Amino acid sequence: MSVLFRRAGLFTILFFWTAATILSAAEKTSVVLTVHDSLTSPNQPATIEATLTQKGLLTETGLGGEPIQLLVAGKVVATAMTGGDGRAFLSYRPKAKGTVPFTVRVGDTPRVAVVEAGANLAVWEHRSPIMAVEMAALMQDAVGRGPIVIWPGKEAEGRRPMPDAAEELAKLTQFYYNVLYVVTVDKASGSKDHVNAQARQWLKDHKFPVGHILVLPSDPEAFGTKLDEMHAAGWKSLKIGVGRTKAFAEAFLQRRLDAVMVPEPAKGEAPRKAKVAKEWKEVRKKM
């Protein structure tokens, strides 16, 4: 009889332990982990910023105190904890130039379901020539005179590339230029990290060369300010921009740099010193 009671007691303990484990797993918070591209040079540390958020009914809130791991080639190379705003900063020092795909993921935690996100680390020599390309200049149906915005969802996925844009840009970047893709976005279009991921997927789907993606607010002065910051940080080889909007071209021309507009803008839209290409096959001749 005592053996039966002991077995019954053990069964009861196992039952409640299993139930508690299942309940604990079910109660894990569903979260969103985002990350954007980063830029550095060989043997210099890169700071990769990841953001962990929880979606509420009306807003997204950052989750603090959660472990984040940085993986390169499938190996964990850095760890960090999210702060009160949900952001975590991970440091990595690449040795050779090139493009380093990386993944960030939530580490072992009882509160949060495991999620991950990926981006690219551009590792460029400061002396290597850089060209900035406005993504609006790559899109066939990105029309309008104001800032061109990459909206989230199916609208962005359905945008077609300009004829020959991928092939011509591949020729420019194969042996000479590093490419910096510039995306403008308004506040209603989602976070910069989401737009960064969406732009990266669009470029991949349409076979554009891999580059560094820079997401900026739809302020006409935003790229000029960023251009000054990059030059101050040592990226002075960024001397030419290929874009679609007048504001983008003017950011270069005002700093005595070169600008090419493609396709040919409406009459009066091209700044006086901007070069104009009717189609992407003409861009190399203008450079």
C-alpha positions, 0 to 999 in steps of 0.5 A, spaced: 500 500 500 505 504 501 508 503 495 502 505 491 501 511 495 509 513 493 507 512 486 501 516 486 505 522 490 510 521 484 505 521 479 502 527 482 508 531 482 510 530 475 503 532 473 504 539 476 511 540 474 509 538 467 503 542 467 507 548 470 512 547 464 507 548 459 504 554 462 510 557 463 512 556 455 505 558 453 506 565 457 512 567 454 511 574 451 511 575 443 516 580 441 519 583 435 527 583 434 529 588 429 536 590 426 539 595 421 545 595 417 552 597 420 558 600 417 565 600 419 573 598 416 577 592 417 580 591 424 575 597 427 570 595 432 563 596 429 557 597 433 550 593 431 544 596 434 538 591 435 531 593 438 526 588 442 519 591 442 513 588 444 506 590 440 501 593 444 494 595 442 496 601 440 503 602 440 510 598 441 514 598 447 521 596 448 523 590 453 529 591 457 533 586 461 533 581 455 539 578 453 541 579 445 546 575 441 550 577 435 552 571 431 557 571 425 557 565 420 553 561 425 557 563 431 556 567 437 561 573 437 558 578 442 552 578 447 549 584 450 542 586 455 537 590 452 536 597 456 529 600 458 528 602 451 529 595 448 535 597 445 542 593 445 549 595 443 553 589 440 560 590 438 564 586 433 571 587 430 571 584 423 578 583 420 577 583 412 574 588 408 567 585 404 560 584 406 559 580 413 552 577 414 550 577 421 544 575 425 541 577 432 537 573 436 534 573 443 538 569 448 536 564 453 530 567 457 524 565 461 520 571 459 521 572 451 520 567 445 526 566 441 526 570 435 532 573 430 533 578 425 539 579 420 542 584 416 549 586 413 555 589 416 559 593 410 567 593 411 570 598 407 576 601 406 576 608 407 580 610 401 575 605 396 570 610 392 563 610 394 557 612 390 550 613 394 544 611 390 537 613 392 533 607 391 527 611 388 532 612 382 532 604 382 524 603 382 520 604 375 514 606 378 517 611 384 514 617 381 513 624 384 517 630 385 517 630 393 521 625 397 520 618 395 518 613 400 518 606 401 512 604 404 511 597 408 507 591 405 505 589 398 506 596 395 513 596 396 514 588 394 510 590 388 515 596 385 518 594 379 526 596 378 528 601 372 530 597 366 538 595 366 538 598 373 541 592 377 546 590 371 549 597 370 550 598 378 553 591 378 558 593 373 559 599 377 560 596 383 564 589 381 571 592 381 570 600 383 565 603 387 562 600 394 554 602 394 550 606 399 543 605 398 539 611 401 532 610 403 527 615 405 521 614 410 516 618 413 514 616 420 507 613 418 511 607 414 514 604 420 521 603 424 527 604 420 529 597 422 523 594 418 524 599 412 531 597 412 529 589 412 524 591 407 529 594 402 534 589 403 529 584 401 527 588 395 534 589 392 536 581 393 529 579 390 531 584 384 538 581 384 542 588 385 549 588 388 549 588 396 551 594 399 550 598 405 543 601 406 542 607 410 534 609 412 533 617 413 527 621 414 523 624 409 526 631 410 530 634 404 536 636 409 537 629 412 541 626 407 546 633 406 546 632 414 548 625 414 553 626 408 557 631 412 557 626 418 560 621 414 565 625 411 567 627 418 567 620 420 573 619 415 568 617 409 571 622 404 571 617 398 563 618 398 564 623 392 558 622 387 550 620 388 546 617 383 538 619 385 532 621 382 530 627 387 532 634 386 534 634 394 538 628 393 542 631 387 543 638 391 546 635 397 552 633 393 552 639 389 552 644 395 558 640 397 562 641 390 561 633 389 558 630 383 550 628 382 547 624 376 539 624 376 536 618 373 531 618 369 531 625 366 527 629 371 521 634 369 523 640 366 526 645 371 527 639 376 534 638 375 539 643 378 544 647 374 550 643 375 547 636 375 548 631 370 542 627 367 541 620 364 535 618 361 536 611 363 541 607 367 545 605 361 547 612 360 549 613 368 556 610 367 558 615 361 556 621 366 561 618 371 
